[in-house]
Amino acid sequence: ADAESLALWSRWRAPTGLIALDRPLRYVLEFAHTQFLGDLRGALGFDALSSLGAGLELDSSKYDIIVTRTRLLGRYQFGDGVRGWSISLAVSF
């Protein structure tokens, strides 16, 4: 199979003006777009998939714990004949 895709992904993080755990609480905005190529093109009924996301990020790096950031994000995915929502929880360490 010729499984190829071309993707663009972007994330913007900025302080909300609120403080949590002695660090700024950040808002997060995300955008992603994937264009499927080769044998993947149309295999699932669409040629491209995009998503828009927004959420919050908590910075715990001041404290001596393994997790330094926790991010909760909601995303809306869409493409030709495809629509859906997701919620993600991510941590950095």
Helices and strands as residue ranges (DSSP letters): E 3-20, E 23-38, E 48-59, E 69-79, E 82-92
